[in-house]
Amino acid sequence: MSNGFSVTRIKELAFEYNGPLIVLMKTEGYLFCLASDQGLKDSMKTYGDTESKLFRIEPEFAKLVSGRSSKLAGPGVETGIIYSNFTAKTTRRGLLVGHQPLVAPALEINEGFTELRFTGSPPMKLIAVEIWAAGPPEKLTDLRAQKAWELTQVNKEKNRKFKLEEDWRESADRHILSMGGVNVNRSALVGAPEEPPQSIPNK
């Protein structure tokens, strides 16, 4: 993805892929590479084990952050170098990478995925983002199958709604009500102002 990318598109590509991936992030004068041992998550917990790393590719190559083993840290200790929250409003939002990403991130991208900060630098415009799936082919196949299934379910729901409307148009009850002077055209009623109740004259 280059110019014109969005958080929604990034979440579709990277947050639903259940496997290792590589994220390249470019600003004016800098190029960063995040290698994650798993797909990105929309979570309030950190993740990214020993195989997760953050590199600066340009202007000079350097390894900035390296993941740590959660087994060596002991139970209950968060060792993940990646934090990515774009949903929960009760805590920090955006993509943060560091040995303590919530406290002192080495790299931070805002929740709109438009700006990047590097070790406390002023915000820099995020020019381009490129995401590569780095897992076995089955991971991508599984994601495509899941997307195809989701699309099928959406189409089924649309067709079901159209079928209900079609059945109502052909319903005998509708025709009887129509002959009795009752407006049974649903589309005509949508957005129509509500009429006041009619008073019944005394005889």
Protein Blocks (a to p, Z undefined) as FASTA:
>chain_A
ZZhiafklmmmmmmmpgcddddddddehiacddddfbdcdddfbdehifkbccddfbfbd
cdfbdcddfklnoghiafbfbdcdfkbmmbcedjdddfblmlmccbdcdfkopacceehi
acdddfbdcdddfbdfklmmmmmmmmmmmmmmmmmmmmmmmmmmmmmmmpmklmmmmmno
pafbfklmgopacddddddddZZ
